[in-house]
Amino acid sequence: MKLFDDAPGISPRGTWRNWAGNYRRQPAAVVRPETVSGVSEALQDAARMHRGFKVVGGSHSFTDIAATDGVVASLDALSGLVSADRETGLATFRAGTRLRDIAGLLQPYGLALPNMGDIDHQSLAGAVSTSTHGTGLEYTGFGGAVRAFTIVLADGEVRHCSADENPGLFQAGRVGLGAVGVIVEVTLQCVPRFLLSAVEQPEPLEDVLSGFTERCEQSDHFEFYWFPGTRVALTKTNTRLPGDGQRSPVTTARRLVDDELLGNGLFSLTCQVGARFNGVVPGVNALATRLVSKRTYTDESHAVFVSPRRVRFREMEYALPFEEAEEALRKVVDAANAFGESVSFPIEVRSAAADDVWMSTANGRRSVYIAVHRYHREPHAEYFEAIERIFWEHGGRPHWGKLHTLDAARLRGLYPHFDDFLAVREEVDPQRRFLNPYLRRVLGA
Ligand SMILES: Cc1cc2nc3c(=O)[nH]c(=O)nc-3n(C[C@H](O)[C@H](O)[C@H](O)COP(=O)(O)OP(=O)(O)OC[C@H]3O[C@@H](n4cnc5c(N)ncnc54)[C@H](O)[C@@H]3O)c2cc1C
């Protein structure tokens, strides 16, 4: 049973591939700048050679948003903390910093990220650029926490951006899809370090669906998973506690059984068997949900937000208006159940606060995020298409880093500032140095 796949990113031979393994490229050149002026020179070189230019962060997007046949840049060497202020909570990081390193960097200042998604392998700039989010109706995604950034434009010019300085570029770059420049530093609004008390338990799906809105409104961070074909949802409710409280982490043995054996090991086996013999999946899904029992623990926020994800999958996720959550979820449950017998991966449901970031999936509206997954060896298109139609009925906006089929014509109607974004791009990248097939589809030529 193979659990650990080879790493995503740029191989020693200069081939790039993403985490899910559905996109690969052989770029013309790989650069690894260590300074801001190194980024600027690399962009000027690419311009002289008339080549496209893309930065890859953690290569954890399911789409080809980071793919290029031109010059690919890794900012892994441009990482770490630049400054942090305990009083204001503002912390500036180099853009290639991986999310997994941030807790340690902020620890001496008594600060933490306000919210996180369910993994931490992404680069900070990659998470910002695709509207990456966690769960919690009071908390925005990463883009909403950005207070300033420094960006290198296609011609090599360096600009600092905030609400007061280059405000248009600030709005565009807070979720910039890698289309407006190379971000080299990001200033985030952080919060005092805190603990999270987690309650994870199986509950009847019907109760979770009918109580979803209320539970999101009453908890700091509520989310649930549901395996198609079962009547049980696995809920996770996290409550924020002061950082100096008592920790009671999951024991190593329990973590090994729950996260590694059940969460990844049994799961991997289900997926591998399910990929060959469809009929066994519902039984194994039901067994998996029965085996998961209630657990409660309290730990540092980053340790609770993040879980291991070792089984490779493909994912589509849309942000829908929060008020439509229950109606949309019931349709998704029916569609997934009707779809058939072989869906071995759960549906994940989260929420987020509204923000004012132009290309944020939660721009101007509180959102419910519904994500569907499929094991990477199984075809996903038919299943995703069936669910995507429901997302469209509810004005859903696709996650920029996850699979979807929308194009610029459809996306323009979903984002009030779509044309403002394009106007900024026209100003800062008239030659379309950062364009690639994905951006051509979602932003237009
Ligand atoms: C297992 C798994 C779990 C996930 N969980 C979540 C989750 O909980 N919540 C969620 O919202 N998403 C989640 N995602 C999606 C993921 O957060 C996003 O796709 C994110 O963009 C990945 O960050 P990255 O550093 O890997 O970026 P990449 O995929 O490498 O790049 C994404 C985009 O950012 C651009 N970019 C990167 N660096 C820069 C820079 N310095 N300047 C300008 N542009 C830049 C790239 O050019 C590209 O356009 C998950 C993905 C996986 C594989």
The ligand as a Tripos MOL2 file, in Angstrom:
@<TRIPOS>MOLECULE
LIG
   53    58     1     0     0
SMALL
NO_CHARGES

@<TRIPOS>ATOM
      1 C1         -4.1510   18.4150    0.0270 C.3       1 LIG1
      2 C2         -4.6150   19.8210   -0.2270 C.ar      1 LIG1
      3 C3         -5.3520   20.4890    0.7390 C.ar      1 LIG1
      4 C4         -5.8040   21.8020    0.5080 C.ar      1 LIG1
      5 N1         -6.5430   22.4220    1.4800 N.ar      1 LIG1
      6 C5         -7.0280   23.6720    1.2390 C.ar      1 LIG1
      7 C6         -7.8400   24.3500    2.2150 C.ar      1 LIG1
      8 O1         -8.0440   23.8670    3.3180 O.2       1 LIG1
      9 N2         -8.3510   25.5480    1.8790 N.ar      1 LIG1
     10 C7         -8.1620   26.1320    0.6590 C.ar      1 LIG1
     11 O2         -8.6980   27.2080    0.3900 O.2       1 LIG1
     12 N3         -7.3640   25.5470   -0.2680 N.ar      1 LIG1
     13 C8         -6.7960   24.3440    0.0080 C.ar      1 LIG1
     14 N4         -6.0000   23.7490   -0.9390 N.ar      1 LIG1
     15 C9         -5.6720   24.5020   -2.1630 C.3       1 LIG1
     16 C10        -4.4040   25.3290   -1.9510 C.3       1 LIG1
     17 O3         -4.4170   26.0370   -0.7420 O.3       1 LIG1
     18 C11        -4.2510   26.3880   -3.0580 C.3       1 LIG1
     19 O4         -4.3450   25.8010   -4.3180 O.3       1 LIG1
     20 C12        -2.9270   27.1770   -2.9210 C.3       1 LIG1
     21 O5         -2.7790   28.0820   -3.9620 O.3       1 LIG1
     22 C13        -1.7120   26.3290   -2.9560 C.3       1 LIG1
     23 O6         -0.5990   27.1530   -2.5930 O.3       1 LIG1
     24 P1          0.7750   26.8740   -3.3050 P.3       1 LIG1
     25 O7          1.8330   27.6180   -2.5800 O.co2     1 LIG1
     26 O8          0.9260   25.4360   -3.4770 O.co2     1 LIG1
     27 O9          0.5170   27.6240   -4.6960 O.3       1 LIG1
     28 P2          0.7830   27.0830   -6.1790 P.3       1 LIG1
     29 O10        -0.2370   26.0610   -6.4910 O.co2     1 LIG1
     30 O11         2.2070   26.7530   -6.3520 O.co2     1 LIG1
     31 O12         0.4410   28.4240   -6.9960 O.3       1 LIG1
     32 C14        -0.8680   28.9390   -6.9740 C.3       1 LIG1
     33 C15        -0.8880   30.3020   -7.6830 C.3       1 LIG1
     34 O13        -0.1920   31.2530   -6.8810 O.3       1 LIG1
     35 C16         0.7610   31.9100   -7.6930 C.3       1 LIG1
     36 N5          1.8940   32.3110   -6.8750 N.ar      1 LIG1
     37 C17         2.6570   31.5520   -6.0810 C.ar      1 LIG1
     38 N6          3.6150   32.3000   -5.5230 N.ar      1 LIG1
     39 C18         3.4370   33.5620   -5.9760 C.ar      1 LIG1
     40 C19         4.1080   34.7840   -5.7600 C.ar      1 LIG1
     41 N7          5.1770   34.8600   -4.9750 N.pl3     1 LIG1
     42 N8          3.6450   35.8900   -6.3850 N.ar      1 LIG1
     43 C20         2.5630   35.8400   -7.2030 C.ar      1 LIG1
     44 N9          1.8990   34.7030   -7.4500 N.ar      1 LIG1
     45 C21         2.3300   33.5760   -6.8320 C.ar      1 LIG1
     46 C22         1.1460   30.8750   -8.7410 C.3       1 LIG1
     47 O14         1.7550   31.4780   -9.8810 O.3       1 LIG1
     48 C23        -0.2100   30.3130   -9.0520 C.3       1 LIG1
     49 O15        -0.9010   31.1870   -9.9030 O.3       1 LIG1
     50 C24        -5.4930   22.4610   -0.7240 C.ar      1 LIG1
     51 C25        -4.7330   21.8020   -1.6780 C.ar      1 LIG1
     52 C26        -4.2860   20.4890   -1.4440 C.ar      1 LIG1
     53 C27        -3.4670   19.7970   -2.4800 C.3       1 LIG1
@<TRIPOS>BOND
     1     1     2 1
     2     2     3 ar
     3     2    52 ar
     4     3     4 ar
     5     4     5 ar
     6     4    50 ar
     7     5     6 ar
     8     6     7 ar
     9     6    13 1
    10     7     8 2
    11     7     9 ar
    12     9    10 ar
    13    10    11 2
    14    10    12 ar
    15    12    13 ar
    16    13    14 ar
    17    14    15 1
    18    14    50 ar
    19    15    16 1
    20    16    17 1
    21    16    18 1
    22    18    19 1
    23    18    20 1
    24    20    21 1
    25    20    22 1
    26    22    23 1
    27    23    24 1
    28    24    25 2
    29    24    26 1
    30    24    27 1
    31    27    28 1
    32    28    29 2
    33    28    30 1
    34    28    31 1
    35    31    32 1
    36    32    33 1
    37    33    34 1
    38    33    48 1
    39    34    35 1
    40    35    36 1
    41    35    46 1
    42    36    37 ar
    43    36    45 ar
    44    37    38 ar
    45    38    39 ar
    46    39    40 ar
    47    39    45 ar
    48    40    41 1
    49    40    42 ar
    50    42    43 ar
    51    43    44 ar
    52    44    45 ar
    53    46    47 1
    54    46    48 1
    55    48    49 1
    56    50    51 ar
    57    51    52 ar
    58    52    53 1
@<TRIPOS>SUBSTRUCTURE
     1 LIG1         1 GROUP 0 **** ****
